Amino acid sequence: MRIVDEVPVGPEGRVYAEGWQSWSPTTWYGVTHPMHRPAEGWQHLMRFRPGTELPERGLQGEGLLVVDPGDGSPARAYGTPDARSSVPTIRAEWRTDRVTVSADDEVERWSAEGTSPGASGAEPGSAGLAALEEFGDRFGAAMGARTSDAVPRVWCTWYHYFEEVTAGDVLENLAAIGREELPVEVVQVDDGWSLGTGEWTRPRPGFGSLPDVVAAIRDSGRRAGIWLAPFLVGSKSSIATEHPDWLVGPAGYNWGDDLVGLDLTHPGVRGYLTEVLSGLRDLGIDYAKLDFLYGGAVPGRRHDSDATPVEAYRSGLELVREVMGEDAYLLGCGAPILPSVGLVDAMRVSPDTFHEGGENGSQGLRGRMSLEARAWQHGRLWTNDPDCLVARPQFELRDEWAEAVLSAPGIRGFSDRIADLDDRGRDLVRRLLEGRTA
């Protein structure tokens, strides 16, 4: 790391540090606010940047950092002009009345004018936001960002059915969408339709017929969506055990198994992904939620020894785009933020609303911080995905979460069994789908 700047700051100064991927903590920090850190090694792999150490003190951004002095003077921003091959790590350290900024590679620097923060000091002044917006405009243009005024309206299986979803569940809710005349454009089948990572060509016993579900969705005039995590596998999966040369390095833990990143430069991996994606495309699926994408950029040895992790990752995402087609709608999740620009149509900008076991809201609003901090990315880098509204009465935080989701720009998605919604839940869903606020 080398020092690239020192910025005088007041007591209301704020620093924005962009996280590595969708689930990485991203926010504005004040001088008394410590950096969010992983408590366990697997959390570093799955929520921060694998292979990149965090500083003992101070803050760290991946490819983008902004300092708003908080006294009305211009904000200073530091960002990469291009993320096709690498992304610099940028650090900020508070030193009494100034912030020292350092980076491990070249970054562009610029200033933005604006007003100072409000009296509470909880948010940056307009100069800080202007600096982010300027970066988004410039970086998005340089990377060929896919932006559109059209915002998908989606029903998703995940937050009610989780991995136990069946074809019958999807058809039940498809009928309810039509019966209640909900303006849903995409019906997305989430995790649970297949045997899982590394087993995409093997349906899960008990799900039913995916081709029949896709046909029913399309016959209703809606787009058929699917979930998959194509860039990593479980260590016990058939892909991992039969093709150890396709594996790169550790990618965390989930589904009761250690996760391993795939070598997206390996011809065998590329052939396998082409087979899987072609099969889904040929069924009529043209909306894909691509999850756990960070697995394609974990450090390790690859077939193409000259490829950086970022280059390998982008080559995999380019393959997905090529196979699925230019008209397919690709939603990234758990995805490296800056390297994904230009290849996905939308991006989850926060962690999941909750995991299994937190269906009553006992885990709090996990995604609110990052979705609010990353609102500037919408329309500049892609369409933001703030994650699904959960509107059933059993979710104790539904009104608080609805306020966050309805106020956020981007995809309008919800994930409840429609028959379980009460009058309040139905009203929230209609507000969401019709683009109204809480």
Secondary structure, DSSP 8 states (H G I E B T S, - for coil): -EEEEEEE--TT-EEEE--SBTTS--EEE-TT------SSHHHHHHHS-TT----SSSEEEESEEEEE-SSSS-EEEEE-S--SS---EEEEEEETTEEEEEESS--EEEEE------TT-SS--HHHHHHHHHHHHHHHHHHT----S---EEEESHHHHGGG--HHHHHHHHHHHHHTT----EEEE-TTSBS-TT-TTSB-TTT--HHHHHHHHHHTT-EEEEEE-TTEEETTSHHHHH-GGGEEEEEEEETTEEEEEE-TTSHHHHHHHHHHHHHHHHHTEEEEEE--GGGGG-SS--SSTT--HHHHHHHHHHHHHHHH-TTSEEEE-S-BTGGGTTT-SEEE-S--S--TT-TTSTT--TTHHHHHHTGGGBTTTBEEE---B--STT-TTHHHHHHHHHHS-S-EEE-S-GGG--HHHHHHHHHHHTT---
